Amino acid sequence: MNIVIIGNGIAGITAARYIRKHSDHSITVVSPETEYFYSRPALMYVYMGHLKFEHTKPYEDWFWKKNRIDVVHDYALTVNHKEKKVLLQSGNILGYDKLIMATGSQMNKFGWKGQDLAGVQGLYSKQDLDLMERNTRNISRGIVVGGGLIGIEVAEMLHSRNIPVTMLVRESSYWNSILPAEESAMITRHIRHQGIELRLETELKEILSDSNGRVRGVRTSKGDEITTEFVALTAGVRPNIDLAQKSSIPTNRGILVNSYFETQIDDIYAVGDCAEIVVTGEGRNQIEQLWYTGEMHGETVASSICKERTEYNRGILFNSAKFFDIEYHTYGSVNQNTVGEKSIYWEHPDRRRSIRIVYNNNQVIGFNNLGVRYRHKICEQWIAEKRSIEYVLEHLSEANFDPEFFMKFEPEVIALYNKKNGKSLTLTKTRGLFGYKKFLSTLPASI
Ligand SMILES: Cc1cc2nc3c(=O)[nH]c(=O)nc-3n(C[C@H](O)[C@H](O)[C@H](O)COP(=O)(O)OP(=O)(O)OC[C@H]3O[C@@H](n4cnc5c(N)ncnc54)[C@H](O)[C@@H]3O)c2cc1C
């Protein structure tokens, strides 16, 4: 069987790897971006000098040939699904028995005046990274438009090169559509603490041009004008459905698929950021724009093609990121404001670390931690087993996987719960030394 995959991101490449694991089918992966697969989330570290681009490639360049995965550095113009052919920009045509669309996302642009000026860009691809390298040479200020995960990454990238940064954020607090109020306030403070000028409740109105068609400044919704030579547009991403639309493959916000990643056209599948999974009955269609979900989509579709038709089951949602040096881990359902949702929220006096456990009807449904690491598997298991809040609190030290001499805060979380609820719960299990404070108290006073 001849399998063509459009897109060499995590979803397309995972599909290719698993198809090879399960079968001897012919596999061709097409992408115009880079010849070989790399880690998109690692792009920022290349700019910051922590990694070379070569280090972002999880597999050596020989891996593809050895595993008989043909890599075609080209752009797919259209799919003729009656004849089962893909027309490439080079003029070449690829025939297929099964086609997997894994075309990813595109940065949002909202028709701002000046959005296509030189010096204005998003950060999505390797080409964007190279452009940013050129666009930010010797600039006096960078403007970042948008307060999501990519926005804060671009702010950190510029900041790492001592370039003053202004962030324009429409909301009243950083990423408050996702983070609960206290965590959002913490990250808002943290961004400002880095020296970033964060302008909240401020939108981009217009990007101003110099006489050479290059950005010279922006005007905000508050009427202010800010001088800059670089504007990063990071107001979210949307599924890249260009190829599907040109090829009459049904789309909505994304390429419409069922829970087997089958589109409405025979033998064509869509996976990763570009797919919109139709949810029947109650509930909204799902668009999942995360690295690990792309990986799961790829593995699932490979199984359907090579073994038996396999339904996708994402399981319990998780995500992690970094806000400058504050790590963020979230598992399950947080900040959904469902009826009856409650949480216990503990924050360290340094106001840079927090633990939140969300529960409903006494059952734990989510965790949201900043600066404190909890084991994914354990949190997931507690949520899946519908453990009660009191069970979880009593066993909380099992979840912490910060290194031995890091402070452990579980006694403080449980004490907070006891105080609020008139309880006297105690931790049933501890690991190693119970906190740095306790460790310090064992040292001679002269140290
Ligand atoms: C800067 C940045 C940081 C991120 N950080 C994180 C993170 O920390 N954690 C996380 O979970 N997620 C993160 N994400 C999101 C994550 O990278 C995406 O969810 C993931 O890469 C999507 O994988 P994908 O395979 O669906 O698509 P993509 O990785 O977008 O790959 C799609 C590929 O398809 C190609 N393509 C598109 N159209 C065509 C065509 N017509 N012909 C041929 N090829 C085509 C594109 O060139 C591209 O190479 C980040 C994203 C960005 C941009």
PDBQT file of the ligand as one rigid body, heavy atoms in Angstrom, charges set to zero:
ROOT
HETATM    1  C1  LIG A 501       6.686  28.507  19.041  1.00  0.00    +0.000 C 
HETATM    2  C2  LIG A 501       5.806  27.357  19.435  1.00  0.00    +0.000 A 
HETATM    3  C3  LIG A 501       5.962  26.756  20.683  1.00  0.00    +0.000 A 
HETATM    4  C4  LIG A 501       5.154  25.695  21.055  1.00  0.00    +0.000 A 
HETATM    5  N1  LIG A 501       5.324  25.118  22.287  1.00  0.00    +0.000 NA
HETATM    6  C5  LIG A 501       4.553  24.082  22.655  1.00  0.00    +0.000 A 
HETATM    7  C6  LIG A 501       4.732  23.445  23.914  1.00  0.00    +0.000 A 
HETATM    8  O1  LIG A 501       5.580  23.837  24.719  1.00  0.00    +0.000 OA
HETATM    9  N2  LIG A 501       3.929  22.383  24.228  1.00  0.00    +0.000 N 
HETATM   10  C7  LIG A 501       2.965  21.930  23.374  1.00  0.00    +0.000 A 
HETATM   11  O2  LIG A 501       2.250  20.976  23.693  1.00  0.00    +0.000 OA
HETATM   12  N3  LIG A 501       2.778  22.512  22.170  1.00  0.00    +0.000 NA
HETATM   13  C8  LIG A 501       3.553  23.565  21.788  1.00  0.00    +0.000 A 
HETATM   14  N4  LIG A 501       3.353  24.155  20.578  1.00  0.00    +0.000 N 
HETATM   15  C9  LIG A 501       2.316  23.598  19.686  1.00  0.00    +0.000 C 
HETATM   16  C10 LIG A 501       2.877  22.372  18.966  1.00  0.00    +0.000 C 
HETATM   17  O3  LIG A 501       4.119  22.669  18.428  1.00  0.00    +0.000 OA
HETATM   18  C11 LIG A 501       1.880  21.939  17.908  1.00  0.00    +0.000 C 
HETATM   19  O4  LIG A 501       0.698  21.522  18.551  1.00  0.00    +0.000 OA
HETATM   20  C12 LIG A 501       2.423  20.794  17.058  1.00  0.00    +0.000 C 
HETATM   21  O5  LIG A 501       3.650  21.135  16.453  1.00  0.00    +0.000 OA
HETATM   22  C13 LIG A 501       1.413  20.431  15.963  1.00  0.00    +0.000 C 
HETATM   23  O6  LIG A 501       1.936  19.360  15.236  1.00  0.00    +0.000 OA
HETATM   24  P1  LIG A 501       1.349  18.986  13.822  1.00  0.00    +0.000 P 
HETATM   25  O7  LIG A 501       2.139  17.816  13.361  1.00  0.00    +0.000 OA
HETATM   26  O8  LIG A 501      -0.118  18.882  13.872  1.00  0.00    +0.000 OA
HETATM   27  O9  LIG A 501       1.646  20.244  12.875  1.00  0.00    +0.000 OA
HETATM   28  P2  LIG A 501       2.938  21.136  12.622  1.00  0.00    +0.000 P 
HETATM   29  O10 LIG A 501       3.997  20.904  13.616  1.00  0.00    +0.000 OA
HETATM   30  O11 LIG A 501       2.435  22.511  12.425  1.00  0.00    +0.000 OA
HETATM   31  O12 LIG A 501       3.469  20.596  11.231  1.00  0.00    +0.000 OA
HETATM   32  C14 LIG A 501       2.711  20.774  10.070  1.00  0.00    +0.000 C 
HETATM   33  C15 LIG A 501       3.629  20.695   8.872  1.00  0.00    +0.000 C 
HETATM   34  O13 LIG A 501       2.822  20.619   7.695  1.00  0.00    +0.000 OA
HETATM   35  C16 LIG A 501       3.444  21.354   6.684  1.00  0.00    +0.000 C 
HETATM   36  N5  LIG A 501       2.461  21.736   5.670  1.00  0.00    +0.000 N 
HETATM   37  C17 LIG A 501       1.409  22.569   5.805  1.00  0.00    +0.000 A 
HETATM   38  N6  LIG A 501       0.745  22.688   4.636  1.00  0.00    +0.000 NA
HETATM   39  C18 LIG A 501       1.419  21.921   3.742  1.00  0.00    +0.000 A 
HETATM   40  C19 LIG A 501       1.226  21.637   2.358  1.00  0.00    +0.000 A 
HETATM   41  N7  LIG A 501       0.226  22.151   1.666  1.00  0.00    +0.000 N 
HETATM   42  N8  LIG A 501       2.122  20.814   1.767  1.00  0.00    +0.000 NA
HETATM   43  C20 LIG A 501       3.126  20.247   2.458  1.00  0.00    +0.000 A 
HETATM   44  N9  LIG A 501       3.344  20.482   3.763  1.00  0.00    +0.000 NA
HETATM   45  C21 LIG A 501       2.493  21.302   4.400  1.00  0.00    +0.000 A 
HETATM   46  C22 LIG A 501       4.011  22.563   7.417  1.00  0.00    +0.000 C 
HETATM   47  O14 LIG A 501       5.017  23.157   6.664  1.00  0.00    +0.000 OA
HETATM   48  C23 LIG A 501       4.522  21.928   8.701  1.00  0.00    +0.000 C 
HETATM   49  O15 LIG A 501       5.843  21.537   8.571  1.00  0.00    +0.000 OA
HETATM   50  C24 LIG A 501       4.150  25.218  20.173  1.00  0.00    +0.000 A 
HETATM   51  C25 LIG A 501       3.984  25.819  18.928  1.00  0.00    +0.000 A 
HETATM   52  C26 LIG A 501       4.794  26.878  18.569  1.00  0.00    +0.000 A 
HETATM   53  C27 LIG A 501       4.596  27.521  17.218  1.00  0.00    +0.000 C 
ENDROOT
TORSDOF 0
